Amino acid sequence: SPPTADDKTSLEIARVAGAHWILTGSVSHISKELHLNAELADVTTGNIQFALHETCISDSSLFALVDRVATRVKQAMLRPSVASQDIDRAVAEITTASPEAYQEYIRGVSLWQKMYVDDAAPHFRRALEIDSTFAMPYYYLSSLAVGAERRRLIGQALTYIDHAGARDGYLIRSRAAFIEGRQDEGIRILRDFVTRFPDEKQPLLQLARVEHAVGRYDAALTHLHTAISLDSSYKEAYNQLAYTYDRRGDFENAIRAIDRYVALAPNDANPYDSRAQLYALNGKLDQAIESYRQALTVKPDFFTSLGYLGIMHVYKRDYRLAESCFVSLGALPLPF
């Protein structure tokens, strides 16, 4: 069938973004069956490389369906010699055999990416209640714990690392090295990750955070700009970019980066919280207060914004408003 207006728009966006391929499709639930339609198109020519329709019986064969589609996409996009370099592993082998556990994990990751870590943690815990061999929930929870509990959680992730894919394995091993104080090894693992998977943005962000933490801001900026070149809508990268520019004394570019983050995620609280922190760090208390309020309008129980808003009111010597913030903060459950 000829391309629709939506198809043409998608192709044009992909061309502007510099993509080679575009994968589109839909999923429908009919009775007890899931129906998946997908098309892979060459952005340069607009030609359809392949189209497929797959069906499975609800959750029982969902991962098998994903495996079939992923294999077809990989075979169509890559030369046979390249496609055969890595041994394909089933989704269930590198995540979990439980769709319920995987669904909880995905919900946790989605909240984590919004910086709603206190909301994400229960989903990771529920995923582990369903499947205690699921490595990545341990990885995320290890970021929230301290001391012996942090070491225990990352140890569990290492125990079940064979249940993770190659990409997640790099993340787990690098975090374990950092937790154990082996910083150089952690950096080396992330650099190996970037070398093996040059199109992956997450290790670049992780490297940038490490470089930022040790004061190598120019190196951090290089990694962040590379990540953004891979995905111009990478929200977390713009957040880190803003803080890194600020530490270099470049407030103008810091605000430009954080405004881009706000534009990409206007319905999340963290972009406004980050912008407020940048204003506060540069002595702009009124703007900081306004931005913290914007964050709390989006999410009234956003822990950091509520606490820092109280601190801003202390600096402004408005102790009544400060007290109201701290009382509200004290009424919230502990974030982790």
C-alpha positions as CSV (number, residue, x, y, z in Angstrom):
1,S,0.0,0.0,0.0
2,P,1.2,3.6,-0.6
3,P,2.7,5.4,2.3
4,T,0.3,7.5,4.4
5,A,0.8,11.1,5.6
6,D,1.9,9.7,8.9
7,D,4.4,7.4,7.2
8,K,5.9,10.3,5.2
9,T,6.2,12.4,8.3
10,S,8.0,9.7,10.2
11,L,10.4,9.2,7.3
12,E,11.1,12.9,7.1
13,I,11.8,13.1,10.9
14,A,14.1,10.1,10.5
15,R,16.0,11.8,7.6
16,V,16.5,15.0,9.6
17,A,17.7,12.9,12.5
18,G,20.3,11.2,10.3
19,A,18.8,7.7,10.8
20,H,19.4,4.9,8.2
21,W,16.4,2.8,9.2
22,I,13.0,3.4,10.8
23,L,10.9,0.6,12.4
24,T,7.2,1.3,12.8
25,G,4.4,-0.9,14.0
26,S,1.5,-1.6,16.2
27,V,0.3,-4.0,18.9
28,S,-3.3,-5.0,19.4
29,H,-4.9,-7.3,22.0
30,I,-7.8,-9.3,20.5
31,S,-9.4,-11.8,22.8
32,K,-6.5,-13.8,24.3
33,E,-4.1,-13.1,21.4
34,L,-1.5,-10.4,20.9
35,H,-1.1,-9.2,17.3
36,L,2.0,-7.4,16.2
37,N,2.5,-5.6,12.9
38,A,5.9,-4.1,12.0
39,E,7.6,-2.5,9.0
40,L,11.3,-1.7,8.6
41,A,12.0,1.0,6.0
42,D,15.2,2.3,4.5
43,V,15.1,6.1,5.3
44,T,17.2,7.0,2.3
45,T,14.9,5.4,-0.3
46,G,11.7,5.0,1.6
47,N,11.6,1.4,0.5
48,I,10.1,-1.2,2.9
49,Q,12.8,-3.7,3.8
50,F,10.3,-6.1,5.3
51,A,6.9,-6.2,6.8
52,L,5.6,-8.9,9.2
53,H,2.5,-9.9,11.2
54,E,3.1,-12.1,14.3
55,T,0.7,-13.5,16.8
56,C,1.1,-15.0,20.2
57,I,-1.3,-16.2,23.0
58,S,-1.0,-13.3,25.5
59,D,1.8,-13.5,28.0
60,S,2.6,-17.2,27.5
61,S,4.7,-16.7,24.4
62,L,5.3,-12.9,24.5
63,F,9.1,-13.2,24.8
64,A,9.3,-15.7,22.0
65,L,7.4,-13.2,19.8
66,V,9.9,-10.5,20.7
67,D,12.8,-12.8,19.9
68,R,11.3,-13.6,16.5
69,V,10.8,-9.9,15.6
70,A,14.3,-8.9,16.9
71,T,15.9,-11.6,14.8
72,R,14.1,-10.5,11.7
73,V,15.1,-6.8,12.3
74,K,18.7,-7.7,12.9
75,Q,18.9,-9.9,9.8
76,A,17.4,-7.1,7.7
77,M,19.5,-4.3,9.0
78,L,22.9,-6.0,9.1
79,R,25.1,-7.8,6.6
80,P,25.0,-11.6,7.2
81,S,28.7,-11.5,8.3
82,V,28.0,-8.8,10.8
83,A,24.7,-10.2,12.1
84,S,26.3,-13.5,12.9
85,Q,29.2,-12.0,15.0
86,D,27.2,-12.2,18.3
87,I,25.3,-15.2,19.5
88,D,21.6,-14.3,19.8
89,R,20.1,-15.1,23.2
90,A,16.5,-15.2,24.0
91,V,15.0,-12.3,25.9
92,A,14.1,-14.5,28.8
93,E,17.7,-15.7,29.1
94,I,19.0,-12.1,29.5
95,T,16.2,-10.7,31.7
96,T,13.6,-12.9,33.3
97,A,11.3,-15.7,32.3
98,S,8.4,-13.9,34.0
99,P,6.5,-11.3,32.1
100,E,5.1,-10.0,35.4
101,A,8.6,-9.5,36.8
102,Y,9.7,-7.8,33.6
103,Q,6.7,-5.5,33.6
104,E,7.5,-4.4,37.2
105,Y,11.1,-3.8,36.1
106,I,10.2,-1.7,33.1
107,R,7.9,0.4,35.3
108,G,10.7,0.9,37.7
109,V,13.1,1.9,35.0
110,S,10.6,4.4,33.5
111,L,10.2,6.1,36.9
112,W,14.0,6.0,37.5
113,Q,14.5,7.9,34.3
114,K,12.2,10.6,35.6
115,M,14.4,10.7,38.8
116,Y,11.4,9.4,40.8
117,V,13.7,6.9,42.5
118,D,11.5,6.6,45.6
119,D,8.6,5.5,43.4
120,A,10.8,3.2,41.3
121,A,12.3,1.2,44.2
122,P,9.0,-0.7,45.1
123,H,8.7,-1.9,41.5
124,F,12.3,-3.3,41.5
125,R,11.6,-5.0,44.8
126,R,8.4,-6.5,43.4
127,A,10.3,-7.8,40.4
128,L,12.7,-9.6,42.7
129,E,9.8,-11.0,44.7
130,I,8.6,-12.6,41.5
131,D,12.0,-13.6,40.2
132,S,14.9,-13.5,42.6
133,T,17.4,-14.3,39.9
134,F,16.7,-11.1,37.9
135,A,20.0,-9.2,37.9
136,M,19.1,-5.7,36.9
137,P,16.7,-4.8,39.7
138,Y,19.6,-5.6,42.1
139,Y,21.7,-3.2,40.1
140,Y,19.3,-0.3,40.4
141,L,18.5,-0.9,44.1
142,S,22.3,-0.9,44.9
143,S,22.3,2.8,44.0
144,L,19.8,3.5,46.7
145,A,21.4,1.5,49.5
146,V,24.5,2.3,51.6
147,G,27.2,0.3,53.3
148,A,26.8,-3.4,53.7
149,E,23.4,-3.4,52.0
150,R,24.8,-1.7,48.9
151,R,27.5,-4.3,48.7
152,R,25.0,-7.1,49.2
153,L,22.7,-5.9,46.4
154,I,25.5,-5.5,43.8
155,G,26.8,-8.9,44.9
156,Q,23.5,-10.4,44.1
157,A,23.6,-8.7,40.7
158,L,27.0,-10.2,40.1
159,T,25.7,-13.6,41.2
160,Y,23.0,-13.5,38.5
161,I,25.0,-11.7,35.9
162,D,24.7,-14.6,33.5
163,H,21.0,-13.8,33.4
164,A,21.8,-10.3,32.0
165,G,22.7,-9.4,28.5
166,A,26.2,-8.2,27.5
167,R,25.2,-4.5,27.8
168,D,23.7,-4.9,31.3
169,G,26.7,-7.0,32.3
170,Y,29.0,-4.0,31.7
171,L,26.9,-1.8,33.9
172,I,26.8,-4.3,36.7
173,R,30.5,-5.0,36.7
174,S,31.4,-1.3,36.5
175,R,29.1,-0.4,39.4
176,A,30.6,-3.3,41.5
177,A,34.1,-1.9,40.8
178,F,33.1,1.6,41.9
179,I,31.3,0.3,45.1
180,E,34.4,-1.7,46.0
181,G,36.6,1.4,45.5
182,R,38.3,0.2,42.3
183,Q,37.6,3.4,40.4
184,D,40.2,2.9,37.6
185,E,38.7,-0.6,36.9
186,G,35.2,0.9,36.8
187,I,36.2,3.5,34.3
188,R,38.0,0.9,32.2
189,I,34.9,-1.3,32.1
190,L,32.8,1.6,30.9
191,R,35.3,2.5,28.2
192,D,35.3,-1.1,27.1
193,F,31.5,-0.9,26.9
194,V,31.7,2.2,24.7
195,T,34.3,0.5,22.4
196,R,32.2,-2.6,22.0
197,F,28.9,-0.8,21.6
198,P,29.7,2.6,20.1
199,D,26.0,3.4,19.5
200,E,25.0,2.9,23.1
201,K,24.3,6.2,25.0
202,Q,24.1,4.9,28.5
203,P,27.8,4.1,29.1
204,L,28.7,7.6,27.8
205,L,26.4,9.1,30.4
206,Q,27.9,6.9,33.1
207,L,31.4,7.9,32.0
208,A,30.4,11.6,32.0
209,R,29.1,11.3,35.6
210,V,32.4,9.7,36.7
211,E,34.5,12.4,35.0
212,H,32.3,15.1,36.5
213,A,32.7,13.6,40.0
214,V,36.5,13.7,39.8
215,G,36.6,17.2,38.2
216,R,37.4,16.3,34.6
217,Y,34.7,18.5,33.2
218,D,36.0,18.8,29.6
219,A,36.1,15.0,29.3
220,A,32.6,14.8,30.8
221,L,31.3,17.3,28.2
222,T,32.9,15.3,25.4
223,H,31.0,12.1,26.5
224,L,27.8,14.0,26.9
225,H,27.9,15.6,23.5
226,T,28.6,12.2,21.9
227,A,25.6,10.7,23.7
228,I,23.4,13.6,22.5
229,S,24.6,13.1,19.0
230,L,23.4,9.5,19.2
231,D,20.0,10.6,20.7
232,S,19.1,14.3,20.5
233,S,16.2,13.7,23.0
234,Y,18.4,12.1,25.7
235,K,16.9,13.8,28.7
236,E,19.4,12.5,31.3
237,A,22.3,13.7,29.2
238,Y,21.0,17.3,29.1
239,N,20.5,17.2,32.9
240,Q,24.1,16.2,33.4
241,L,25.3,18.6,30.7
242,A,23.8,21.5,32.6
243,Y,25.5,20.6,35.9
244,T,28.8,20.1,34.1
245,Y,28.7,23.4,32.3
246,D,27.8,25.1,35.7
247,R,30.9,23.5,37.4
248,R,33.0,25.0,34.6
249,G,31.6,28.4,35.3
250,D,29.5,28.6,32.2
251,F,26.1,29.5,33.6
252,E,24.7,30.6,30.2
253,N,25.2,27.2,28.6
254,A,24.1,25.5,31.8
255,I,20.7,27.2,31.6
256,R,20.5,26.5,27.9
257,A,21.0,22.8,28.5
258,I,18.5,22.7,31.4
259,D,15.9,24.6,29.3
260,R,16.3,21.9,26.7
261,Y,15.7,19.3,29.4
262,V,12.6,21.1,30.5
263,A,11.3,21.3,26.9
264,L,11.9,17.5,26.5
265,A,10.1,16.6,29.7
266,P,7.7,19.4,30.7
267,N,5.5,17.0,32.7
268,D,8.3,15.7,34.9
269,A,9.3,17.3,38.1
270,N,13.1,16.8,37.9
271,P,13.8,19.3,35.1
272,Y,12.4,22.1,37.2
273,D,14.2,20.8,40.3
274,S,17.5,20.8,38.4
275,R,16.9,24.3,37.0
276,A,16.1,25.5,40.5
277,Q,19.4,24.0,41.8
278,L,21.4,25.8,39.2
279,Y,19.7,29.1,40.0
280,A,20.3,28.5,43.8
281,L,24.0,27.7,43.2
282,N,24.4,31.0,41.4
283,G,22.7,33.1,44.0
284,K,19.4,33.6,42.1
285,L,17.1,32.7,45.0
286,D,13.8,34.1,43.6
287,Q,14.2,32.2,40.4
288,A,15.2,29.0,42.3
289,I,12.1,29.3,44.5
290,E,9.8,29.7,41.5
291,S,11.4,26.7,39.8
292,Y,11.1,24.5,42.9
293,R,7.4,25.5,43.0
294,Q,7.0,24.4,39.4
295,A,8.5,21.0,40.3
296,L,6.1,20.6,43.2
297,T,3.2,21.6,41.0
298,V,4.1,18.6,38.8
299,K,4.7,16.3,41.7
300,P,3.7,17.6,45.2
301,D,5.7,14.9,47.0
302,F,9.0,15.4,45.1
303,F,11.3,15.0,48.0
304,T,14.3,17.1,47.0
305,S,12.3,20.0,45.8
306,L,10.3,20.2,49.0
307,G,13.4,20.1,51.1
308,Y,15.4,22.6,49.1
309,L,12.4,25.0,48.8
310,G,12.4,25.1,52.6
311,I,16.1,25.9,52.6
312,M,15.6,28.7,50.0
313,H,12.9,30.3,52.3
314,V,15.4,30.1,55.2
315,Y,17.9,32.1,53.2
316,K,15.1,34.5,52.3
317,R,14.3,34.7,56.1
318,D,10.8,33.7,55.4
319,Y,10.7,31.2,58.3
320,R,7.0,30.6,58.2
321,L,7.1,29.3,54.7
322,A,10.3,27.3,55.4
323,E,8.6,25.6,58.4
324,S,5.6,24.7,56.2
325,C,7.9,23.0,53.7
326,F,9.8,21.0,56.4
327,V,6.5,19.9,58.1
328,S,5.2,18.7,54.7
329,L,8.6,17.0,54.1
330,G,8.4,15.2,57.5
331,A,5.0,13.9,56.7
332,L,6.3,12.0,53.7
333,P,7.4,8.4,53.9
334,L,11.2,7.9,53.7
335,P,12.1,7.9,50.0
336,F,13.8,4.5,50.0
